[in-house]
């Protein structure tokens, strides 16, 4: 079982995108850094903001690319090459249309599912073997509405579900890094955030 050495969060840079659903991966990495008393700092050679968490069990780099979503792979590949991190030692967190808000799933490998960030990472790494943490944002119902939906802001009740899910996902990461992947998957996959009345 590979040790995760790089946690990537996907999103778009800039204040106009900061609160949009497509930035769920950024939110997760920012929260995980905060929980471990780290702050992400710009790192030009990796085209992104990075931090490092070191414990007795963990030496983990965090990365939020500062390139647009469809060029995320350039940032991931630059950091992975520099630190000699293999694809199966990488975990990428991102927004997932095919999961309902309030749910998240961890898996390894697979295609891009039409996600431009994942597509570019596969292309730049030349591998699909990295792990994915898919944060459910739900689907607008028709593919013509997808762009506006992912680049839109979630209404408050839905944002509450996303925030709760990200908090739970961060707990599950701690469980994974402390124990094993199966324990983390069992905890996260059985979690369902509740809507506020």
PyMOL commands that set and color helices and strands:
alter all, ss='L'
color gray80, all
select helices_A, chain A and resi 21-35+44-46+69-82+87-89+116-125+143-150+156-178+181-189
alter helices_A, ss='H'
color red, helices_A
select strands_A, chain A and resi 6-9+41-43+48-54+59-65+90-96+104-108+131-136
alter strands_A, ss='S'
color yellow, strands_A
deselect
rebuild
show_as cartoon
